[in-house]
Amino acid sequence: MNADQTEALIGMAATFGLLVLMALPSMLGVLRDKRIDRSIRQAQQAHRDQEYREAQARREKAQKSSSRSTVPSTATWYADGRRSKKLVNS
């Protein structure tokens, strides 16, 4: 290898080194953004899953009507009174 080839090789290595130094912060930023985006997507998915579970629990609780105390309606109260009077009159 002669001096001209050595100088060319050193120049190319220096150029490549400068290119890497200039591109490295940008590449690190892209990787950081992807990591943050992944974290946000996971948090959103966890939030959606939690809301779904809460909605399911509310639906199941609403369907268990037998666990709630009920007050008879006026029509039921009136009909019960009429039946008892019929038994007495017979």
VOTI-26583 format. One record per residue: residue in one letter; x negated, y, z of N, C-alpha, C, O, CB in turn. Coordinates in steps of 0.001 Angstrom, whole numbers, padded with zeros to 6 digits, always signed. Atoms other than C-alpha are relative to their C-alpha. Glycine has a CB too. Example, Ala and Ser with C-alpha at 12.3 -4.5 7.8 and 13.67 -1.06 7.14 Angstrom:
BEGIN
A-000890-001190+000000-012300-004500+007800-000900+001200+000000-001936+001181+000665+000992+000027+001246S+000820-001190-000060-013670-001060+007140+000770+001090+000730+000261+002198+000899-000414+000462-001415
This chain:
BEGIN
M-000847-001165+000000+000000+000000+000000-000898+001235+000000-001844+001329+000782+000967-000006+001219N+000808-001218+000026-001404+003367-000887+000664+001090+000827+001738+000870+001387-000213+000482-001446A-000446-001085-000862-000897+006679+000887+001351+000547-000434+002165+000918+000413-001026+001113+000012D-001275-000529+000496+001982+007811-001338+001161-000914+000406+002228-000433+000787-000042+000158-001539Q-001040+000948-000386+003975+004656-000627+000254+000055+001516+001394-000046+001969-000397-001431-000426T-000134-000086-001452+003302+004958+003096+000782+001241+000390+001659+001194+001253-001377+000010+000671E-000723-001240-000287+004475+008564+003118+001472-000122-000392+002340+000397+000309-000648+001181-000740A-001376+000191+000450+007610+007579+001175+000760-000869+001008+001912-000592+001340+000031-000645-001413L-000631+000877-000978+008333+004778+003639+000276+000737+001313+001338+000565+001910-000881-001223+000258I-000191-000791-001227+007872+007104+006614+001131+001009-000200+001939+001219+000705-001317+000735+000395G-001057-000971+000299+010124+009698+004956+001372-000654-000007+002339-000093+000509-000259+000671-001347M-001285+000715+000028+012863+007126+004328+000409-000425+001404+001585-000335+001757-000082-001236-000922A-000312+000409-001376+012642+005836+007903+000459+001202+000817+001395+001102+001612-001231-000663+000667A-000393-001207-000733+012828+009384+009252+001398+000448-000437+002207+000843+000403-001031+001140-000229T-001315-000378+000503+015830+010153+007026+001079-000934+000563+002146-000490+000986+000013-000028-001542F-000952+000963-000541+017561+006964+008123+000211+000229+001503+001338+000142+001990-000488-001438-000261G-000094-000278-001432+016798+007759+011782+000860+001220+000284+001684+001203+001198-001383+000201+000587L-000814-001213-000161+018284+011254+011442+001473-000287-000317+002375+000210+000356-000531+001132-000914L-001382+000362+000350+021357+009802+009748+000667-000753+001145+001820-000486+001483+000029-000857-001285V-000549+000760-001121+021843+007345+012611+000275+000934+001170+001334+000846+001793-000966-001130+000426L-000180-000931-001117+021362+010100+015205+001202+000923-000213+001890+001280+000743-001262+000835+000193M-001130-000887+000276+023943+012291+013468+001330-000760-000003+002355-000202+000388-000201+000702-001343A-001240+000763+000105+026511+009509+012929+000364-000683+001319+001532-001000+001544-000120-001040-001106L-000255+000732-001234+026154+007864+016351+001066+000648+000889+001960-000066+001342-001277-000133+000771P-001062-000589-000837+028244+010402+018354+001399-000158-000606+002381-000368+000106-000285+001478+000224S-001291+000159+000665+030997+010190+015776+000514-001429+000162+001693-001634+000450-000112+000362-001493M-000397+001397-000156+031041+006387+015912+000401-000306+001445+001371-001025+001683-001139-000926-000438L-000364+000196-001404+031075+006420+019703+001358+000626+000309+002143+000063+001073-001075+000596+000919G-001298-000648-000191+034010+008853+019614+001137-000830-000576+002205-000926+000029-000002+001378-000637V-001023+000844+000611+035946+006578+017258+000282-001209+000878+001440-001574+001082-000433-000450-001406L-000190+001148-000880+035368+003598+019537+000743+000389+001276+001603-000351+001753-001345-000623+000349R-000667-000483-001215+036439+005634+022574+001486+000266-000269+002340-000090+000542-000689+001288+000522D-001400-000273+000361+039629+006803+020796+000796-001292-000162+001948-001369+000265+000068+000818-001299K-000692+001278+000170+040507+003215+019849+000295-000638+001352+001368-001206+001554-000838-000956-000866R-000201+000563-001337+040048+002109+023466+001137+000725+000723+001970+000095+001374-001302+000089+000825I-001062-000792-000633+042270+004956+024702+001355-000322-000626+002346-000473+000087-000300+001510-000126D-001254+000350+000679+044927+004177+022068+000515-001360+000452+001716-001535+000659-000195+000002-001518R-000396+001326-000464+044928+000523+023140+000570+000073+001418+001565-000582+001728-001198-000965-000047S-000499-000154-001374+045362+001546+026782+001388+000635+000011+002256+000218+000778-000976+000851+000835I-001306-000663+000077+048267+003842+025877+001062-000974-000486+002162-001016+000064-000063+001226-000933R-000969+000984+000506+049975+001090+023847+000352-001026+001069+001516-001402+001210-000556-000711-001243Q-000267+000963-001065+049597-001354+026735+000881+000609+001081+001787-000050+001591-001309-000498+000610A-000809-000665-001026+051027+001176+029194+001437+000183-000489+002383-000009+000274-000617+001369+000377Q-001350-000158+000547+053977+001887+026891+000740-001328-000024+001927-001388+000297-000058+000591-001412Q-000627+001318+000029+054644-001823+026459+000397-000431+001410+001476-000988+001611-000947-001038-000631A-000319+000353-001388+054496-002352+030222+001216+000792+000481+002066+000261+001195-001215+000264+000925H-001140-000838-000391+056928+000548+030701+001289-000528-000635+002324-000603+000027-000238+001478-000414R-001188+000554+000669+059338-000900+028110+000428-001310+000652+001618-001554+000847-000277-000223-001501D-000324+001271-000659+059112-004325+029758+000658+000247+001353+001622-000431+001711-001269-000859+000177Q-000570-000318-001313+059824-002794+033172+001431+000520-000147+002317+000123+000610-000875+001042+000732E-001355-000514+000226+062836-000877+031833+000950-001126-000397+002104-001151+000030-000011+001090-001089Y-000831+001124+000428+064131-004055+030194+000378-000860+001201+001537-001248+001349-000734-000850-001060R-000289+000808-001185+063817-006023+033445+000988+000705+000921+001875+000062+001483-001289-000313+000759E-000928-000757-000844+065589-003246+035371+001407-000002-000591+002390-000123+000140-000493+001443+000177A-001312+000024+000656+068404-003139+032804+000637-001375+000159+001839-001478+000401-000127+000366-001500Q-000520+001348-000189+068757-006926+033016+000522-000181+001424+001582-000770+001638-001087-001043-000307A-000410+000124-001401+068933-006716+036810+001302+000759+000245+002180+000277+000960-001107+000523+000939R-001238-000774-000157+071596-003985+036613+001182-000744-000619+002271-000774-000046-000146+001398-000646R-001074+000738+000653+073631-006075+034154+000417-001206+000825+001607-001479+000982-000429-000442-001394E-000329+001174-000812+073400-009172+036315+000736+000414+001267+001673-000263+001692-001273-000784+000360K-000650-000472-001217+074371-007188+039398+001433+000440-000305+002336+000203+000497-000802+001162+000630A-001340-000460+000375+077355-005654+037572+000918-001181-000307+002129-001079-000114-000074+000939-001214Q-000826+001151+000346+078550-009095+036448+000424-000795+001223+001353-001597+001130-000741-000898-000956K-000354+000727-001214+078694-010428+040007+001102+000754+000741+000872+001328+001805-001241-000194+000912S-001104-000753-000603+082088-008933+040774+000502-000650+001281+001083+000029+002127+001146+000132-000987S-000505+000673-001195+082883-011550+043407-000747+000443+001251-000238+000279+002360-000108-001510-000161S+000758-000435-001167+080209-010126+045671+000496+001345+000538+000176+001715+001667-001475+000094-000346R-000532-001292-000447+082008-006764+045859+001358-000199+000649+002157-001023+000204+000108+000994-001182S-001319+000087-000617+084936-006292+048179+001003+000733-000885+000700+001775-001465-000012+000597+001443T-001032-000612+000840+088154-005507+046364+001193+000366+000854+001529-000318+001821+000424-000949-001144V-001215-000449-000677+091180-003621+047522+001150-000332-000937+001078-000001-002120-000046+001551+000354P-001099+000350+000903+094488-004945+046166+000681+001263-000537+000794+002281+000145+001030-000895+000724S-000685-001135+000601+096291-002660+043799+001409+000123+000578+001889-000772+001274+000053-000146-001536T-001359-000240-000486+099699-001197+044569+000955-001056-000538+001854-001502+000174+000479+001405-000404A-000889+001010+000595+101353-003665+042183-000142-001320+000733+000856-001998+000979-000308-000190-001502T+000204+001255-000730+099789-006618+043999+000645+000085+001373+001307-000861+001802-001505-000320+000134W-000580-000186-001326+100838-005252+047383+001528-000074-000064+002163-000700+000786-000447+001350+000597Y-001454-000006+000161+104410-004669+046132+000515-001411-000285+001514-001836+000294+000413+000961-001135A-000431+001345+000358+104668-008161+044585-000087-000934+001206+000798-001766+001400-000848-000545-001159D+000127+000830-001201+103403-009801+047804+001149+000286+000961+001702-000637+001558-001358+000248+000697G-001118-000365-000883+106025-007898+049797+001312-000566-000493+002119-001041+000306+000112+001509+000120R-001245+000525+000566+108808-008948+047455+000088-001511+000212+001162-002023+000529+000095+000335-001505R-000013+001458-000180+107805-012632+047678+000342-000358+001440+001122-001277+001689-001364-000609-000388S-000256+000327-001403+107830-012603+051450+001458+000285+000357+002043-000435+001166-000943+000799+000925K-001413-000290-000282+111296-010989+051499+000902-001072-000589+001928-001413-000001+000391+001377-000556K-000804+001050+000611+112620-013656+049116-000004-001246+000876+001020-001914+001016-000520-000331-001408L+000079+001174-000857+111398-016387+051433+000885+000166+001233+001516-000787+001689-001450-000259+000419V-000811-000267-001176+113133-014758+054365+001483-000081-000361+002273-000625+000410-000343+001381+000595N-001400-000038+000400+116406-014267+052444+000538-001367-000374+001744-001586-000268+000178+000940-001154S-000480+001315+000459+116604-017859+051189+000579-000828+001097+001020-001951+000856-001102-000761-000642
